[in-house]
Amino acid sequence: MYALRGVYDGRQVRVLPSEPLPRVNREVMVAIVFWEDLTTDHAARSQYEIARRMRAARETMPPLPMSVKDLVEDGRER
């Protein structure tokens, strides 16, 4: 038995690029198992957690030395 990790986008299942595929010369039975049931509540909590981590990372960064507009203008002059 082989276990391969993949991604389901709502239409098809694709194997992750890093997963080695076995060579098969015949038809084989396949069982697709979804390990986690993503409910709306879980998805909302996940988005909240991502936003919380992004805000925390932003707080650790020093402020920019100039405005974004000035940075863009400075980049165009180079």
C-alpha positions in Angstrom: 0.0 0.0 0.0 1.3 3.5 -0.9 0.2 6.7 0.8 0.6 9.9 -1.2 -0.1 13.4 0.0 -2.1 15.7 -2.4 -4.2 18.8 -2.7 -7.9 18.9 -3.5 -9.1 22.1 -5.1 -12.8 21.2 -5.2 -12.6 19.6 -8.7 -9.6 17.3 -8.7 -6.9 15.8 -6.5 -3.3 16.5 -7.4 -0.3 14.8 -5.9 2.2 17.2 -4.2 5.2 17.8 -6.4 7.6 16.4 -3.7 5.8 13.1 -3.5 7.5 10.2 -5.3 5.0 8.3 -7.5 5.3 4.5 -7.7 5.5 2.9 -11.2 2.3 1.1 -12.0 1.8 -1.1 -15.1 -1.9 -2.0 -14.4 -5.1 -0.5 -13.0 -5.0 -0.1 -9.2 -7.6 0.7 -6.7 -7.3 4.1 -5.1 -8.8 5.3 -1.8 -8.9 9.0 -1.1 -8.9 10.0 2.5 -9.6 13.5 3.8 -7.8 13.8 7.0 -9.4 17.0 8.2 -12.9 18.2 7.9 -12.7 21.9 7.3 -15.8 23.4 8.6 -16.7 27.1 8.2 -15.8 27.6 11.9 -12.4 26.0 11.5 -11.7 28.0 8.3 -12.6 31.3 10.1 -10.3 30.4 13.1 -7.5 29.5 10.7 -7.8 32.9 8.9 -7.9 34.6 12.3 -4.7 32.8 13.4 -2.9 33.7 10.1 -3.9 37.4 10.5 -2.7 37.3 14.2 0.7 35.9 13.1 1.1 38.4 10.3 0.4 41.3 12.7 2.9 39.9 15.2 5.5 39.6 12.5 4.8 43.2 11.3 5.3 44.5 14.9 8.8 43.0 15.0 9.9 44.8 11.8 11.5 48.3 12.0 9.6 51.1 10.4 10.5 52.0 6.8 13.2 54.7 6.4 10.8 56.7 4.1 7.3 56.5 2.8 6.3 53.8 0.2 5.8 56.5 -2.4 9.4 57.8 -1.8 10.7 54.3 -1.9 9.1 53.7 -5.3 10.4 57.0 -6.7 13.9 56.2 -5.4 13.7 52.8 -7.1 12.7 54.4 -10.4 15.7 56.8 -10.3 18.2 53.9 -10.0 
